[in-house]
Amino acid sequence: MGLGSNIINFKTYKILKMPAFTTRFLSKIAESNQDSLNYCANLVRQHDYENFLATLLLTKAVRSPTLVVRAFNVEVARIQDQTTDSQTAAFRLQFWNDTLKLLYKNDQTLKNIPANPIAQELFKVCNSCKLPKRYLERLITARGNILKSKHFQSLEDLEKYAEDSVSSIYYLILSISDVTNVHADHAASHLGKAQGIVNILRSVHVASYHKTVTLPMNTLMKYGISQENVLRGIDNENMRNVAFEIATRANSHLEKAQAIDVPKKTKQIFLPAVAVNAYLKKLQKCNFNLYDKSLQLGNSTLPLNLYYNRLMNKY
């Protein structure tokens, strides 16, 4: 057989095309993947806007996985706001506990994960970034504990809740960034406590709507403030002393987080400290009146401040 017999006649040769149904199938997979990631991003944008802004400034490789982790946190945190029935809330938390077990099952595949956009995306992130399961579990357990107890007895109890519900997120983002550094962990712990405490201060008017008091009981009793006073939004000197004492604890953790010398690449992760600091300063200007309406307004300069700190690599 001569060489000429191996020459392809392009006039008669037909290029094999991928079947139309296969093309549509792959297209739907791509669209589904993008849709689920967009769902996570939109959830964070709608319910955790300040952290959403900070996340947008992360490097590309870290940004999307972080949005997925934050979406998971938002979804779990919203359970206590979506229902007043404790049993229903417990069932929803159990769903996520069961889902985590599936995510970390050996030789697990995506098809066995619940058809929930957050669960699907979290499975991918857990696989690619090897996220520590214990921090995801803490996000669920912390919400379960507060659903049962309904309040914090002391500032230390509030700090523990903040560590589990906020610091855990920073530990997960550090894992996504492949950072193993004890100083970064310490900074994450302090910043999480500061942010968690501030979240409780900021949510006083929302908690009042749900007829719950999340300010530490011991601090309220110390200054003679009843739960009824908090629910009715009564502003007086003693109530401001309560706010001052709690805010002081948050500010102490924030200052400790900012004073720690962390690796350069981790500073972008701690950008939410900018928003925490802004709220504490605003509260101080209001003379620690938690019910001042200006505290409920958005911070129009926050995007610019976040961007500036990102450029300066500060937090």
PyMOL commands that set and color helices and strands:
alter all, ss='L'
color gray80, all
select helices_A, chain A and resi 3-6+20-47+49-56+60-77+79-82+86-103+110-112+117-129+133-149+155-176+182-202+204-209+217-222+227-231+237-259+264-270+273-285+293-296+302-312
alter helices_A, ss='H'
color red, helices_A
deselect
rebuild
show_as cartoon
